[in-house]
Amino acid sequence: MSKNYKVVKQRLKSTSGEFFIYRFLSMKCRSANNTALANIKKHYTNEKKYINKFDNFTELSNTELALWLNNEIYQKAVFRADASYQAYFKLLEYQKENHLEITAKEPDYIKGYYPITFSYIGNKYENGKRVFNIPLSVPFKRLLRELAPGINYLKQFVDVSKLDLPDNYFIKLSIPKILTDKKIKEVSIIPLYNGKKFEIAYTYLDDKEYKKASGSGVMSIDLGINNLATCVTDKGDSFIIDGKRIKSMNQYYNKRMAELKGENPYCYRLNENPITKDLEYKKDLKKKLKPNEKYKSFKTKRMINLMMKRENKINDYIYKSSKMIIDYCLNNEITKIVIGYSNNFQKGFEYSGSYDFKNNYLKHIEKNMIKSNNQKFLSIPFGKIKSRLEYLCKKHKIDLILQEESYTSLSSFMDLDEIPVYNKEENKEYTFSGKRIQRGLYETKDKIYINVDINGALNIYRKSSVCDMKVIEYLLRRGVNTPKRLQVIWGVKKRSNKLLGVNFIYLCSEQNLILL
């Protein structure tokens, strides 16, 4: 039986001294990894033989770099260089077997900061919490003792007066409560945003038994913007997971980020910055840039906090919505999920000329609408939704089928229109029985009105390999239920007891309930 490992991540809140230690160790891990890569390349060039990770670690264990890192952290950094080359060799074999045109790239040296990885954390408890210390080498602890009074050469790079070093010169962290009794395999401290933030990732053994799906039902899913996921089953039941909240998050993020970029001229292209309209200021700005550099990439603390907040909110929303879909499948005996997806989903729309416009003005409007929708689609991580559903389906033994979805929203399910596959080179124009008469409403040939996304989800099922004509005939006779719009639970707001009581009375009156 294969072991299942899961990861729990937390953002680290550190003092100035702890932050200095994280960045120092991260830079040394990067140097260790790059040194190991260089030794592998050198050994192969001189002896025409690949050096294994153990011999590589033995050769590099006597270097000055090994003194600054704990032995386990240094070993993990060196072993990762070997893992990079092993993945490179497997990719070369896969490329030769499948005759791929894309060439595999040899592992290159790393720039910036690198993860700090170690395994042993012990079983020490303090005040009911499981705690551990980040392993530090003896020379590095000696460096911190010398750095504290400011008598070290590093004082020219570090403001010692503002450096709040931890007690006894080691960092103590507490493990999350959900991992108190778990077997932790590995701990990684990961740098974010070029070392301006750090997060810690715990990899632990998951021994929990999950419910397995049973039955023979099929669900079809159509992804969108306002309707994040439109789900239809082969029994005619349907529901929609609201996507307007993610849209609202992205609108606020884009608006606020534009304001922050406007305050910082180095975040813009030279000829697009509204602040640098003065020619003299442009000249001064050009002097600060390199000759071939179009951007001066720089992110402020407010930008980073805004990016982190948006990422956390969207991840939370996607995780909860995916869980709602899987729970519905487990409770309704659904063992197969067909999801409409395209490799070019998040590369933006492209006008293909497949629509019959009456005049050039309508073409112009359609192109502008496509251009404005690009930002909305690119800001919604459909790839994360797909990968999350793949993970949950694998865990609950549900088959997930990815189906190419071109023309599924244009063709009519009720009229059984032929659903072609979009080909950019052919650029053909197709006509369909029905049409979209307004936003969210589709009209069939016989003047039957159906939700646009429901029509698209049904066509995705009809286009898939699991399509059963008996199910299609049943759905055409029976029809599809009016979809229920489900809202994802979004946080918990603190309210007074009085306000909660008023809301409870209001809900009871809405449901015709009598309070005793």
Secondary structure as UniProt FT lines:
FT   STRAND          5..11
FT   HELIX           16..47
FT   HELIX           53..60
FT   TURN            61..62
FT   HELIX           65..68
FT   HELIX           71..98
FT   STRAND          116..118
FT   STRAND          124..126
FT   TURN            127..128
FT   STRAND          129..133
FT   HELIX           138..147
FT   TURN            148..150
FT   HELIX           153..156
FT   HELIX           160..162
FT   HELIX           167..169
FT   STRAND          172..174
FT   HELIX           177..179
FT   TURN            180..181
FT   STRAND          184..192
FT   TURN            193..196
FT   STRAND          197..205
FT   STRAND          217..223
FT   STRAND          227..233
FT   TURN            234..235
FT   STRAND          238..242
FT   HELIX           244..263
FT   HELIX           265..267
FT   HELIX           270..272
FT   TURN            276..277
FT   HELIX           279..288
FT   TURN            291..292
FT   HELIX           301..331
FT   TURN            332..333
FT   STRAND          334..340
FT   TURN            343..346
FT   HELIX           360..378
FT   HELIX           382..395
FT   TURN            396..397
FT   STRAND          399..403
FT   TURN            406..410
FT   TURN            413..416
FT   TURN            424..426
FT   STRAND          435..438
FT   TURN            439..440
FT   STRAND          441..443
FT   TURN            445..446
FT   STRAND          449..451
FT   HELIX           452..463
FT   TURN            465..466
FT   HELIX           469..478
FT   STRAND          484..486
FT   HELIX           497..510
FT   TURN            511..512
//
